[in-house]
Amino acid sequence: MNLAWWLNAAQLYVSAVGALLIFLYLFNSRKFMDQWLTPEGKAAYRKHSRLLILAVGILAAWVLLQYLAILFP
């Protein structure tokens, strides 16, 4: 296997881990919403958080699938 394959696999791994960490942070941040947001901020957060969690979850799943496809062709 050549260097480009290894670099591509490493890039996909790092991207997958980063997207999963962002997803977990966003998913768990709802617990702390009451502590640091005003009522207007809570309404805005509720409005946008579901779509943001969904988008980051889809991104994480896609990058993880790409990484697995490289490892197990």
Protein Blocks (a to p, Z undefined) as FASTA:
>chain_A
ZZklmmmmmmmmmmmmmmmmmmmmmmmmmmmmmmmpcfklmmmmmmmmmmmmmmmmmmmm
mmmmmmmmmmmZZ
